[in-house]
Every structure is written in structure tokens, then in C-alpha cells.
């Protein structure tokens, strides 16, 4: 058993939460408290009712999530919002959320973990949001097709937009949504983006700018951070953990 307060304090420092400005209402940190004991950790991408119920069924008393409960407070506690809180409170489950801190982290973050899974060196970090560089830039010395083959085992919903070089020299990784970054990458001379999702209008943008984009799924690109954080907490505090997948194809 571990103390919730100690785990939360460790996460806050390890992820540098207080120094990173996030989207309005993100509320990184402990979002729902508990009686304070932690015996089992569940890692999830989204603070959804189904993974909450699964966590309760599996005996977890701490949930780590990437997309938390709160974005634009205040909100009515009715319907699914009420049910989610009911599951957490009745089962004495704490909820800890880390959004951009778990995208931007140089070791545990989604993008850093994707680079590591692909065996890529990180040349530098770029694409700042509110003063925090969010995306690793990685050298690539093979074909575009080889990159696709390397991505495929990790991302079952992989799609490709191929308007850039057939032999890119550098690529950028943006976990989640990459819909705002194509013009900036073009200015940096990078024509290949690995990301989760784009908007429809980005297809024309990629075509006009001569960009390669590998769409790996918003959900699928953001499973890595919570897994890495949960594994580190398990090793440090001696509590078991598991990842609860939802099968989200988006």
C-alpha cells in the first residue's frame, strides 16, 4: 500500500505540472480525492464512465488519466458526469490527470515514448505552446515507406497522407491532434509529421505545403504516457498497475 499524497506530490514534481500552462480548465493534478490509500493503479487515456467502472471492478483505487474530467467549469453534475463521480466516490477511487505535462515530458511523455518505441533519436524539441516545447524533431535516414512499416505494429488504425519527400530526412512527432502544426513544420523545413489526427481541411494544407502525414489515431498516440507514468509509480511505490484499453478507434 502507498499513500496517495506521496504519489500525487511525486507526479506533480516529476511532470513539472505547476510550470506548464495548459488549455483552459484542464486542471492537471488530483481531480478527485479518496481516503488516501493506494493499492492498485489503473492507467487510462480518458476519464470515461466505462474505464471508471472497469477500474472499480478490478480493484483499482487510483486512476491515472490523460484527458481528465474538467475542461470548462462549472458544469452540472447530472447524467454521465454524476455517474462517473458516483463510481469514483462509492469505490474510494482517486483520479489524477495530466494533459499537456504528459504530452511534453522529455522521458515519460507521449511523444518521447513514441520516439523511443520507434528507436528514434531526438535532435531537439520544438513547437511551443505557452512557452513549453511540445514536439520532438527526429532524424530519419530511410524511406517514407520504411517509416510506415515501423509505425504499423504500434498503430492499428494508421493512415497516410503522402505529399512530401519519399525519403524524408527529419520528422516531427505530435501526440493527439496535429491540426495546427503543418505551416510551422514547413517553415522549419520538415516535411513529415507523425501525429494522432487532423481536421479535414489539413488534407489540402498538406497537399499545398508538400507534407507527409502519418495519422496514428488520437487515442492510440496518447496511451504511452499514462503507461510510462504508471510503470514508474509502480516501481517506486510498490503497487501493481494495469492499462485499461477502451478500443477507441479515433
N, C-alpha and C positions, 0 to 999 in steps of 0.2 A: 504494500500500500504506500502511496505517496500523498503529499499534501498539495492540494490544488493551488494554494497561494504560492508555493515554491515553483511549481510548474509554470504558472502564469508569469511570475517575475522573470523566470529564465527565458520564456518566449519573448517577452517584451524587450529584454536586452539583446537576445540573440538575433532577433529580426529588426532591431533598431526602430521599433514601432513609433516611438514618440517623435522621431526626426523625419518621418516620411509623410508628406501630405497626400492624402487620398481623395477620392471622389466625395462629394458632399454626402454626409450621412453614413459613411462606411462603418464607422465605429469599430475600428480594429481593437482587438483585445478580448477580455472576458465579457461576453454579451449576456449570458445567463449564469448565475451562480448556483452553487449546490451546498451541501452540508460540509464540503471541504475535503473529502477523501477521494482518492483516485486509485482504482484497482484495475481498470481496463480502459484503453483508449480506442476510439473509433475515428478513423480519418475519412472525411467525405469532401466532395467538391462543393456541394450546395447544401444550404440549410433548409432542406425539404422535409416534408412530413414522412415520406416513405423511408428515407435513411434514418430519421429520428426513431421511427418505430422499429426498424431493423437493429439499430444500436441498443435500444431498450431490450429487445428480445435476446440479444447476445450478451447482455450484462455489462455493457459499457457504462461508465459514469463520467466520462469526459469525451466530448466530440470536438475534433479539430476540423474546421471548415475553411474554405477559401471565400466563397460567397456567403456572407452572413445574413442575419435576419433583417438588419436595419439599413435602410438607404435614404429614405426621406421621412424622418419622424416629424410630427407624431402620426400614428396610424391606428385605425380601430382594431381592437383585439377581438375579432369575430371570425367565423368561418375557419379556413385553414390556419390563419395566424393564431387563433385561440387554440386549435388542436395541437399545433406544434409546441406551444408553451405548456400545454397540459401534459403532453408526453414527457417533456423535459422535467417539469416540476414533480409530477407524480412518481417518476422513476429516479429522482435525485441525480439528474444528469446535468453537468455543466457544459456550456458551449463557449468555445474560444474561436474567434475568427481573425484571419489575417488575409487581407486582399492584396493591395499593391506591395506591402512589405514582403509578401511571399511570391510575388512576381519578380521583384527586383533583386532579391538576395543573391549574392555572388556565389554561394555554395548550395543553399537549400532551395533556392527559388526555382520556379517552373522552367524558365528559360535556361538557367545554368544547368539544371538537371537534364534537360533535353540535349544540350550540347554534350554533356558527359555521356549520355546514353548512346549518342551518335559517334563518340570518340573524337569530338572536335576540340581543337584548341581555341581559346578565346583571345582574340587580338586586343580588343578593347570593348568598353561599354559605351553606348550612345543612346540617342532618342530620349531626351529628358522629359519628364513630367514633373512640374513644380519643383525643379531642382534635383530630381533623382533620375539618374540614367537607368533606363528600364530594359535595354536590349543588348545582348552580346553580338558582336561582329566577329565572324569566324572565317578564317581562310578555307578555301575549298579548291583542291587541285585535281579534280576529276570531272567527269561529265555530269550534266544535268540528270541524265538517266540513272547514273550511279547514285546520285543523291536520292532520287525517288526510290530506288531499291533499298537504300539504307533506312529510309523513313518508314517504308511499308510495314515491317514487322511490328513497329511500335504504334502505328496509327491505322486502324482497320477501316476508317472512313476517308482515307486520303484521296484528295482530288488535286489536279494540276492545272495551272494556267501557264502556258509556255510561250512567252513573247520575248524573253531575254536570251542571253547567250546560251548556246548548247554546252559550253564549257565555262561556267562561271568561276571566278577567282575568289569571290567572297560572298558570304551570305549573312543574313541577319535573322535572328530568332525573336519573335514577339509572341508570347503566350496569350491565349484568349483572342481578343479582337485586334486585327492589324489594319483596320479600315482607314486610319488617319496617317499612316506612315509612308506610303508609297512615294509621294513627292519628296519627302526628306531623304529617303534612301537614294532616289535618283540624283539628288544634289550631292550626296556623298559618293556617288559613283558605284553604288551597289545595286545590282540588278536582280537579286534573288532573295526572296523572303519566305521563311518558314513561319507559319502562323496558324491560328485556330480557325478564324472565319473572316470574311469580308462582307461588305454590302454589295448589292448588285451593281451599283454604279462604279465600283472598283474594277470591274472587268474592263470597261472602256479605258479607265485610267491606266491599268496595267498594259493594255494594248498600245496606248498612245505613248507611254513612257518606255516601252520595251522592257518589261519586267517579267521575271519568272515568279510565280507564287505557288507554294505548296500549302493547300488548305487541309489541316490535320484534324480539325474539329475543336471548337472552343473548349468543350468539356474534356476531351482527350488530352489537350495540351496543358490542362490545369489539374491533372491527377498527381503530378510528380512532386509538387511542393509539399502538399499535406502528407504524402507518404514519407518523404525525406524527414520532415519535422517530427512525425510520429515515431519513426525509427530512432531518431536521435534521442527523443524523450524517453523511449522505452529503454534504451541502453543506459541513459544517465540515471533514471529514477526507478528502474527495475520493475516496470509494469508492462504487460503484454499489449500489443496493438494489432489492429487489422484495418484494411481498407474496405469500405463498403461501396461497391460499384452500383450505379443505378441503371446502366445500359443506355445512357443518353447518347443519341447518335449525332447531336448538333455541336 
